[in-house]
Amino acid sequence: DALVMVDESHSAGVVGATGHGVSELYKTHGRVDIYTGTLGKAFGGALGGFTTGRKEIIDLLRQRSRPYLFSNSLAPGIIGASLEVFKMLKESNALHDKLVENVNYFRDKMTAAGFDIKPTQSAICAVMLYDAKLSQIYAARMQEEGIYVTGFYYPVVPKDQARIRVQISAGHEKEHLDKCIAAFIKVGKELGVLKPA
C-alpha cells in the first residue's frame, strides 16, 4: 500500500529506448505514483525541475512542499523552452539516438586511450582519478585547453572516488568529442595519469 516515487533527474531524456527514463527501461509505467526530474540536464541545461503524479498528489505538494513554497517561480522563457524540448522529444527520437551514440563514442575512445570510465547509462561520464587534488588540477588544465569539465571529490562522491565529470550532449559533434578526448589524453600524459606513448 506504499506510494512509489522515482527520481528521473539523471535518466529523463537519456535512459530507455526513447529517453523516457528508468521507468521506460524497466517497464514500470502505471506502477509509479510520483516522478521527479530536473530541467537542468538532458532538457537543455536550464533551471528548475518537475514533479508529476495524480492531481490530488500535486495539489497536496503545492500546499505542503517546502521547496515549492519557498522558491521563486521559473522564468517564462525557461518554461517555454522546456515545453518545446518535451514536444521535440515526443515528435522524434533523433536527439536521443544521437546522445546515446555520442556517449558510447566518447566512452569507448576514452577507455581505449587508457582512462578508467565508470559504466553509465546516462549522459554523464565519470573519468575516475581517485585523488581529490588531482581532480581539481586536471579540471583546471582541461579548462586551459578549452574544455569545461568539473572535478568531483568527497563529500560529493565517496572518499577516494574523485573523478572528472563530463556531460555529453546531443549538441556535440564528433569533432567536439575528438577535441575533448585529445585534451584528456594530453593532460593525462602531463599529469602522469596516462603513460607517455
N, C-alpha and C positions, 0 to 999 in steps of 0.2 A: 504493500500500500504506500510505498515511498514515491515521492516525485523524483524524476531523473532530470538532471541538468548537465549539459555538455558545453564546455568552453571550446569554441572553434577558432579561437584567436590566431593560432598558428596554422590551422588547417583549412579554414574557409577560403575559397578561391584557389586552393592548391591541391589538397588531398582528394582522392576519389577520381573516378573516370571523367567526371565533368567539373571537378573542383568544388563539389558541394560538401566537402569535409569528411571527417571520420564517420559521420552518420551515413554518408553515402557509401564509404568504403566498407563498413560493416553492416550495411542494410538495416539500420535501426530507425529509419523514418517511421513515425507513427507510434514509437515507443518512448520518445523523448519529450518531456513536458516543457523544458526551457532550454533555449540555445542562447549563448552569449558569444560575442565576437568583437573584433576591432576593425575600424576603417583604416587603421594606420599601417597595415601590412599589404596584403595582396590586393586590396581595393584602392590602391593609389597613393598610399603613404600620407593620407590626410590625418585629421584628428578625430577623436571620438570612437564610439563603439555602438553596439546594438544588443538588445535583448529581445528575443521573440518567444511567444508562447500563447496560450489561450488568453482571450480578452480579460477574463477575471484575474489571471495572474499578473498581467501587465498593469491593469487598473490598481491592484494592490501595491505593486512595486512603485508606481507613480506617487503613491501616498506615503509609502514606508521606506523606500530605498534611500539611505543616507547619501550615497554618491550622486544620485539623481537630484535629490532635494537641494544639495549644497554645491552644485556645479553650474557653471554658466551654459547657456544654450550654444549649440554649434552654429557657426556662421552659415547663412543660407547658401553661399557658394559651395561649401563643403557638402551640405546635404544634397544640393543639386548634382554635384559631380559624383557623389556616392550612388545616388539613384540611377544615374546614367551608366555607371560601371555595372551595377546589378542588371540593368537592361541589356547591355552589351554581352555580358556573360550568359544571359538567358538565350540570346539570339544565336550565339556562335561559341564553339569550343576552341576556336583558333588560338586565342590568347593563352588559355590554359595549356593547350598542347605545346605551344612554343615555350612556355615557362618550364614544363616538365623536361622538354628537350634541352633547354639551357642548363637546368640544374644537373642533369645527367652528364652533359658535355663537360661542365666545369668540374664536377666531382671526379669523373673518370680521368681527365687531364691532370688534375692536381694529385690524385692518387698515383698515377703513372710517374709523376715527377718526384715522388717520394714523400709527399705530405700525408699526415695522419688525419683523415676526414671522418668524423662521426657519421654513421649511417643516418640517412634522413629521408623522409617523405615530404618534407616541407621545402620552402624556397630559401631557407636559412641553412647555410653550410658552415659547420664549425671546423675550423682548421686548428687542430689541437697542438698546443705548445707546452702545456703543463706547468708553466712558470709565469707567475703574475707579472714580474718586472719585464720579462722578455715580451710578453703580450703587449705591454704598453710601448716599449721601444719599437717593436715590429709594426704596430699600428701607426706610430708616428712616421716611421720610414716609408710605409706604404703611402701615406698622405703626401710625403715629399715626392713620391713617384706619380702622384696624380690619382691615386686610388683611395676612396674613402671607405675604410673599414674600422671596426671598433674592437679593441681588446677587452675581453671579459675575464674577470677573475673573482675570487672569493670576496664577498659573500653572494655575488650574483650567480656564480656557479660553485659547485663543491670545491673544497680545498684541493690544490694540486691538479685542478682540471681547467686551468687557464687556457684561453683559446682566442682566436681571431674570428669574429662573427662576420660572415659575408652573406648579404642578402641579394639573391639573384632575382631578376625581373624579366618579364616577357618583353620589356622595352629594350633589353640588351641585345645587341647583335653579336655574332661570333667574334668580330674584331674587338669589341669591348671586352669580351671574356678572355680572348687571347692576350690583350694588353694587361689585364689583371693577373692572369696566370704568369706571364713573363715577369711582372713586377714581383709577384710572390717568390718566384724562383731566384731572381736577382737578390732580393733582400734576404731570402733564406740562406743563400750561399754566404752573403756578407756576415750574417749573424750566426753562422755555424749550425743552422737548423738542417740544411742540406749539405751533403758533401760536395765539394767542387768537382766538376767533371774532369 
